[in-house]
């Protein structure tokens, strides 16, 4: 029998009972128990059969369950897809993080690894910078892709048709006075990113914050992730951002190679051939330098 989960709270709010019960249903499946009936669900969760039926039908409507026969269910394809996605993210994080950490060590700025979800950028790894004044971030943070350096690097890897599907409207939500506000402007910016291989955020997401990103290529030649460093605009001048862009791109390419990439996909500039020198305003011993 499935044991009831302990009552939990988040920000003072109790968890949603129906959602918990749906997750309890999924937890009932095991390698030796691949088919579960409505009656079993009702008994083990202590609910009426009609409630169990509605819960199972809801899970099936979203692909988490599949009706095996009248009143019986098996796990659905949606769970397999999510499991594969989770596994790939773990592999991605494990491979890329050492290169991201080296980038952070050389610059002192906070580093991020992100993926694209629709028109949203999701942070899947953070390496804290060592400057006293630095950006603070967290795994799971989301941001509009069109106004973050990581998001724009990811969007630059999409085809014209894919971009149109994600942005059917011409207008884009604005976060600051520097945010790109139309799809035609975004297309121009993405073309620039493909020419240079790096993406810049000049206070487009948040005033006082600047970021530099570069794409991470998959072995299949797609852009499925990006890395970035972020810091205060007072320290990251436009001139410094151009210097850092070469360093970010170098580490992004090394991470791509570690994933099995053999060549830069068509439409992007050639791979960097040698490591750029570290920024001359950063004390490489880890101490803060003048102007930091």
N, C-alpha and C positions, 0 to 999 in steps of 0.2 A: 504493500500500500504506500502511496505517496504521502510523505509526512508534510503537514502544513508548514509553510514558510513562516518564520517568526515575523511578527508585525514590524515593519520598518517605516522610517520616516525620512523625508528629504525636504529640507528647508521648511520644516514644520508641517508638511502635508503628508497624509497617509497615502500609501501606494494604492493604485486603482485595483479593486478586488477582481473585476472581470479580467483585467490584463494578467494578474497573478494566476488566476485559474487557467487562463489560456496557456501560460508558460508551464503550469503544473501538468497540463495535458501532454505537452511536448516532452516533459521529463519522464512520462510514463513509458515511453518507448525505449527498448533495449535491443541488443543483438538477438536475444532469444525471445523477444516480444515485439514482433514487427507489425502486428495487426491488433487494434484495440477497438472495442465496441462501446457504444453509447452507454450501455448498462454498466460496464466496468468504470467508465469515467464518472458516472453518477455516484456509484458506490464509493470509489476511492476519494472523490472530492467532497462527498457528503452533500450533494445537490440533487435537485429533481431531474428526471430524465429529460424533460423539455428544455431545461437550462443547459444540460450537457449537450443536447442536440444543437442548440443555437450556438454554443461556443465552438463546437466542432465544425459546424457549417461556416461560421465566420472565418476560422482558420483555413478551411478548404477554399473559400472564396478568394483568399489572398495567396494561395499556393503552398501554404505551410502543411496542409494535409491533403490527402487524396482519398476519395471514397473507394474502398476496396470491394464492398458489397453493401447490401442494405444494412445500415446501422453500424458499419465497420469502417475504420480508417487506417491508412498507412501514412508515413511521412511523405511530404510532397517535395517537388523539385526546388521550391524556393529555399528550403533549408540547405540543400546541396550547393546552391549558388552562393548563399551566404557563407557556408563553410569554406568553399573555395576562395571566396574573396578574403575572408579572415586569414586563411593560410598564406595567400599571396602577399597580404599586407605585412604579415610577420616576417616573411622572407625579405621583402623590400626593406623593412626597417632594419633588419639584421645586417644586410649588405651595405646600406647607405650610411648608417649612423657613424661608423668609424671615419668616413671621409668628411661628414658634417662636423664631427667633433674636432677634426684637424683644422677645418676652416675656422671654427669658433676660436680655437687656441691661437691661431695666427692673427685674428682680427679683434678678438675680445667682444664681438657683437653676438647677440643671441641668434642661434641657428634654428631653422625649422625644416621639416620635411612634410610635404602636403600632397594630397590627391584631389582630383576633381569629382564633384558629385552634382551633376546638372549644371547649374550656374553658381555653385557654391564651392569654395575651397575649404577642405578639411585638413587640419593639422594632425598628423599621425606620429610625429616625434618632435621633441624640443630639446636642444642642448643650450643651457644657460650660458650667457656671456659672462666675462669676468670684470668688465668695467663697473665701477661703482654706480654710475648712471647708465642704465640699460633698459631694454624692453623686457617686460615680464609676460610670458605666454604660457600656454598649457596644451596638452594633448587633448584633442576633441574640439578645439576652437574652430569656429566657422566664420567665413567672411565672404562677401560678394566677390566673385572671381574677377570681375572687370575692373576692380579698383584695388587689387593687391598684386604685388610683384609675382608671388607664387601662382596666383590665379591666372594672370595674363600669360605667364610662361606655359601653363597648361593649355589655355585656350589657343595659343599659337600653334599647338600641335593638331588642332582640329581642321577638318576640311571645311570649305565654304558652306557646303550643305549641312554639315553637323553644327556649325556655328549658327546658321539661320534657324535650325530646328530648336536650338536652345534659346535664341533671342528672336522670337517672331515679331516683337514690337521694336520700333526704332529708338525709343527712349530708354534710358538706363537710370536707375535710382542713384541719387547723388549722396555722397557721404561728407565731402568737404567742397570748398570752392575749386579744388584742383581735380576733382573726379571727372573722368570721361563720362559724358552724358548721352551720347548717341552711338548707335551701332556702327555707322560709317566711320566715326572717329576711332572706335575700338578696332575696326578692321585695319585702319592705317597704323595704329599702334602695334597690332599683332604682326603686320608686315615688317615693321621696324625690328621687332624682336627676332623674327626669323632671319633678318639680314645680319644682326649683330650677335645673336645667340644668347643674349641676356635681357632680362626684364627689370625695369626700374619703377619704383613707386615713390613719386615725389609728393608726399603728404596727401595722397589720393584717398587713402582709407581713413587716416586720422591725422589731424594737424599736429605738427611737431614730430612725426614719425616718418622715417624714410627706410626703404627696403630694396635689396638687390636680390634677384633670383635667376636661376638657370634651369632648363629642363633636364629631367632624368629620362633616358631612353630605355625602353624595354628591349629584350632580345629580338622581338618581332619588328622593331623599328618604329614603335609608337611612343608618344610622350605620355607616360602614365603617372608621372610624379614630378615634383620640382623641389629644389632646396633653395633656401634664402637665408640671408642675415639681415637683421633689422636693428636700428638704433635711432637715437635722437637726431633730429635735423640739424641741431647746433653742431654736432660732431661730424655727421655725414653730409658734408657739402657736396654740391654737384660734381666738383672736380674729384673728390675722394670716391664718390660712387662709381665714377668711370674707372678708377684704378681698381676698386674692389670687384667690379663686374668681371674683370679678367680672372681674378682669383676664384670667384664663385663658379664661373664657367669651367675652370680647370678641375675643381673638385667634383663638380657635377659630371663631367666627362669621365673622370676616373671611376666614379661610382657606377656609371653606365657600363664601362668596360668590365667592371667586377661582376656585373649582372649578366655578362655574356655578349654584349654588343660588339660587333666587329667593325662597323663603320657608321659614320653619322648619316642618318636618313636623308634622302633627297629633299632639297628645299631649305636645308640648314647650312650654315657656314662650316668649313672644314674643322676637324677636331683640333684643339690647341696642341701644338707640338712640344712645348716645354712649359714648365711651371713658372708662372710670373713671380717676380720677387715679392717678398712680404711688404706691406705698406710701410713707408718710412716713418710714419707718425706713430706707429705702435711699437712699444718696447717688447721685443720678442721674449724677454725673460719673464713676461707676465705682469710686470709693473706698468702702471699707467704712465703714458708718455705725455709730453707737453702738448696741450691742445686736445687731449682726450676727454 
